């Protein structure tokens, strides 16, 4: 390595230009062979740096989102669930609901694709470099209750409020104690008309009093979540169950 090359590499390290630091020498050789101009060479270097930073930014947001598994919308088999509006889901993936702070509610029986769709929308938001966090309703409530016990609830609520998209999975699987329900309401109410939230639930709205047993609180939660919301019903027939039956028939 020449002194000049070593000096450039050191400058790139100091300026945190990782992509340029690894590509400048090879791209310089290519530019020489192709007789490219200095500006063309510089453009290629900067483009590589920008693309690398965007890739690393998306990777970081995906990591911070705490997704249960990497399931994209491209992997969702809409042909097996023709009642789910594929065009509406793809429109949501474009991110307009994030900018407008609109809730998305995925309502259906277990195994109908709610979590996959919610995860796919979360991944799409990460690709748009949004701050995303995925959690189950039970895990979120446990965090809030523990924070209240540790007298750190205010800090915890601020942390959740700073996230541009929260996915709350599996709301309705277990009833919530009144204190827990009130804490969850605080998170939801704080986001109203400010930031987006995706909720998956196995219960129709008429059965939400089973989860939020305080009638006034239940009404308030529904009011916040359904206002300007995108409500998508995923159905009652389990896709996972049909897939299992299909595998057994092939054996």
C-alpha positions in Angstrom: 0.0 0.0 0.0 1.4 3.4 -1.0 1.7 6.3 1.4 -1.0 8.1 -0.6 -3.4 5.1 -0.4 -2.7 4.7 3.4 -3.3 8.4 4.0 -6.6 8.3 2.1 -7.7 5.2 4.0 -6.9 7.0 7.3 -8.8 10.1 6.3 -11.8 7.9 5.4 -11.6 6.2 8.8 -11.4 9.6 10.6 -14.4 10.9 8.6 -16.3 7.6 9.1 -16.6 7.1 5.3 -16.5 3.3 5.5 -17.8 2.6 2.0 -15.4 5.1 0.3 -12.5 3.7 2.4 -13.1 0.2 1.1 -13.9 1.1 -2.5 -11.8 4.2 -3.5 -8.7 2.1 -4.7 -10.7 -0.4 -6.8 -12.9 2.3 -8.2 -9.9 4.4 -9.1 -8.4 1.4 -11.1 -11.8 0.9 -12.8 -12.0 4.6 -13.6 -8.5 4.5 -15.1 -9.3 1.5 -17.3 -12.6 3.0 -18.5 -11.1 6.5 -18.9 -13.8 8.0 -16.6 -13.6 11.6 -15.6 -12.7 12.7 -12.1 -16.4 13.8 -11.5 -17.6 10.4 -12.7 -15.3 8.7 -10.2 -16.3 11.0 -7.4 -20.0 10.4 -8.1 -19.5 6.6 -8.0 -17.7 6.9 -4.6 -20.4 9.1 -3.1 -23.2 7.0 -4.5 -21.6 3.9 -2.9 -21.3 5.7 0.4 -24.9 6.8 0.4 -26.2 3.4 -0.5 -24.1 1.7 2.2 -25.4 4.2 4.8 -29.0 3.6 3.8 -28.5 -0.1 4.0 -26.9 0.1 7.4 -29.6 2.5 8.6 -32.4 0.1 7.5 -30.6 -2.8 9.2 -30.3 -0.9 12.4 -34.0 0.0 12.3 -35.0 -3.6 11.7 -32.9 -4.6 14.6 -34.3 -2.0 16.9 -37.9 -3.0 15.9 -37.6 -6.3 17.8 -39.6 -8.1 15.1 -40.6 -11.7 16.1 -39.4 -12.9 12.7 -38.6 -11.4 9.3 -41.8 -11.9 7.3 -42.3 -9.5 4.5 -45.4 -8.6 2.6 -43.8 -10.1 -0.5 -43.9 -13.4 1.2 -47.6 -13.2 2.2 -49.7 -15.6 0.1 -52.7 -13.4 -0.8 -53.9 -16.1 -3.1 -54.6 -18.3 -0.1 -56.5 -15.5 1.6 -58.4 -13.8 -1.2 -60.7 -12.0 1.2 -57.8 -9.9 2.5 -57.5 -6.8 0.3 -54.0 -7.0 -1.1 -54.3 -3.6 -2.8 -55.1 -1.9 0.5 -52.2 -3.6 2.2 -49.8 -2.6 -0.5 -51.1 1.0 -0.4 -50.5 1.0 3.4 -47.0 -0.3 2.8 -46.3 2.9 0.9 -46.4 4.7 4.2 -49.0 7.4 3.9 -50.8 6.2 7.0 -47.5 6.9 8.9 -47.4 10.5 7.8 -51.1 11.0 8.7 -50.7 9.2 12.0 -53.6 6.8 11.2 -54.2 3.5 13.1 -54.3 0.2 11.4 -56.4 -2.6 13.0 -56.1 -6.2 11.8 -59.0 -8.2 13.2 -59.4 -12.0 12.8 -59.1 -15.4 14.2 -55.7 -16.9 15.1 -53.8 -18.2 12.2 -55.4 -15.8 9.6 -52.2 -13.8 8.9 -52.6 -10.8 11.2 -49.1 -11.0 12.7 -47.5 -11.6 9.3 -49.3 -8.6 7.8 -48.3 -6.4 10.8 -44.7 -7.6 10.6 -44.6 -6.9 6.8 -46.0 -3.4 7.3 -43.4 -2.8 10.1 -40.6 -4.0 7.7 -41.9 -1.6 5.0 -41.8 1.3 7.5 -38.2 0.4 8.5 -37.2 0.5 4.9 -38.6 4.0 4.8 -36.2 4.7 7.8 -39.0 5.1 10.3 -38.5 4.2 14.0 -40.5 1.1 14.6 -41.2 -1.1 17.6 -43.0 -4.4 17.7 -44.4 -5.8 20.9 -47.2 -8.1 22.1 -49.9 -6.4 24.2 -48.9 -8.6 27.2 -45.2 -7.7 26.9 -46.0 -4.0 26.6 -48.3 -4.0 29.6 -45.7 -5.9 31.7 -43.1 -3.2 30.8 -45.5 -0.4 31.8 -46.5 -2.0 35.1 -42.9 -2.7 36.0 -41.9 0.9 35.0 -44.7 2.2 37.3 -43.4 0.1 40.1 -39.9 1.4 39.6 -41.1 5.0 39.3 -39.8 5.2 35.8 -43.2 5.3 34.0 -42.8 8.8 32.7 -39.5 8.0 31.0 -41.0 4.8 29.6 -44.0 6.6 28.1 -41.7 9.2 26.5 -39.7 6.4 25.0 -42.7 4.8 23.4 -44.1 8.2 22.3 -40.8 8.8 20.3 -41.4 5.7 18.1 -43.0 6.5 14.8 -44.8 3.2 14.5 -45.8 0.8 17.3 -47.1 -2.6 16.5 -49.2 -4.1 19.3 -49.7 -7.8 18.6 -52.3 -10.2 20.2 -54.5 -7.7 21.9 -57.4 -9.6 23.3 -55.9 -12.9 24.2 -55.9 -12.2 27.9 -58.1 -9.8 29.9 -56.2 -6.9 31.4 -56.3 -5.8 35.0 -57.7 -2.3 35.3 -54.3 -0.7 36.2 -52.7 -2.5 33.2 -55.6 -1.4 30.9 -55.2 2.2 32.0 -51.4 2.2 31.3 -52.0 0.7 27.9 -54.6 3.4 27.2 -52.0 6.0 28.0 -49.7 4.7 25.3 -52.5 4.6 22.8 -54.0 8.0 23.7 -50.6 9.7 23.5 -50.3 8.6 19.8 -53.8 9.8 18.7 -53.3 12.0 15.7 -49.6 12.2 16.5 -48.1 8.8 15.5 -49.3 5.6 13.9 -50.1 2.3 15.7 -50.9 -1.1 14.3 -53.0 -3.4 16.5 -53.8 -7.1 15.8 -56.7 -8.6 17.7 -58.7 -11.9 17.6 -61.8 -10.1 19.1 -64.5 -8.2 17.2 -65.0 -4.8 18.7 -68.2 -5.9 20.5 -66.1 -8.3 22.6 -63.4 -5.8 23.7 -65.1 -5.3 27.1 -63.7 -8.8 27.8 -60.2 -7.2 27.7 -61.0 -3.7 29.0 -63.5 -4.5 31.7 -64.0 -0.8 32.6 -66.8 0.3 30.2 -65.7 3.9 30.0 -62.1 2.9 29.4 -63.0 0.4 26.8 -65.1 3.1 24.9 -62.1 5.5 25.2 -59.7 3.0 23.8 -62.0 2.1 20.9 -62.6 5.8 20.2 -58.8 6.5 19.9 -58.0 3.4 17.8 -60.9 3.5 15.4 -60.8 7.2 14.6 -59.5 7.5 11.0 -58.4 3.9 11.2 -57.8 1.3 8.5 -59.7 -1.7 9.7 -58.9 -4.9 7.9 -60.6 -8.2 8.7 -58.4 -11.3 8.1 -61.2 -13.8 8.5 -62.0 -16.8 10.6 -60.4 -19.7 8.8 -56.9 -20.4 9.9 -54.3 -20.4 7.1 -51.9 -22.3 9.3 -54.5 -25.0 10.0 -55.3 -25.4 6.3 -51.5 -25.6 5.5 -51.1 -28.4 8.1 -54.0 -30.3 6.7 -52.5 -29.9 3.2 -49.2 -31.3 4.4 -50.9 -34.3 6.0 -52.8 -35.1 2.8 -49.5 -35.2 0.9 -47.9 -37.7 3.3 
